[in-house]
Amino acid sequence: MRYVLTVLAVLGVALGVAGIALGEADDSPGLQLLGVVLVIGAVAFGIRNVRGGS
């Protein structure tokens, strides 16, 4: 189960980076902010998952 959660965290980071890139191309600060929030959340979730936090 831990591997599935790690894969979801990696997908979250990938979607966040895509949101940042698309927001930059479209000059959309809202999409860039959502991408940054998604990346930060996914990284925090992934670290918590790897460390075994509850």
Legacy VTK file of the C-alpha trace (Angstrom):
# vtk DataFile Version 3.0
C-alpha trace
ASCII
DATASET POLYDATA
POINTS 54 float
0.000 0.000 0.000
2.904 2.335 0.690
4.076 2.049 -2.912
0.675 3.105 -4.228
0.698 6.200 -2.007
4.224 7.033 -3.147
3.176 6.749 -6.786
0.231 9.062 -6.083
2.601 11.595 -4.514
4.858 11.463 -7.585
1.839 11.945 -9.858
0.785 14.920 -7.746
4.200 16.495 -8.200
4.058 15.861 -11.944
0.596 17.431 -12.222
1.727 20.403 -10.150
4.744 20.993 -12.356
2.533 20.732 -15.437
0.150 23.267 -13.893
3.007 25.655 -13.212
4.308 25.304 -16.772
0.878 25.722 -18.357
0.090 28.655 -16.087
3.286 30.351 -17.184
2.533 29.761 -20.840
-1.004 31.113 -20.457
0.033 33.938 -18.100
-2.346 32.628 -15.447
-1.180 33.334 -11.881
-4.048 31.296 -10.417
-3.009 28.128 -12.198
0.604 28.678 -11.176
-0.463 29.060 -7.534
-2.545 25.882 -7.666
0.424 24.054 -9.190
2.759 25.256 -6.447
0.269 24.285 -3.734
-0.159 20.850 -5.321
3.606 20.293 -5.511
4.161 21.365 -1.897
1.291 19.188 -0.685
2.430 16.157 -2.650
6.024 16.504 -1.424
4.848 16.836 2.183
2.558 13.816 1.753
5.363 11.790 0.169
7.825 12.617 2.937
5.233 11.739 5.561
4.530 8.470 3.772
8.190 7.491 3.474
8.933 8.346 7.103
5.975 6.238 8.246
3.987 9.017 9.890
0.357 8.497 10.738
LINES 1 55
54 0 1 2 3 4 5 6 7 8 9 10 11 12 13 14 15 16 17 18 19 20 21 22 23 24 25 26 27 28 29 30 31 32 33 34 35 36 37 38 39 40 41 42 43 44 45 46 47 48 49 50 51 52 53
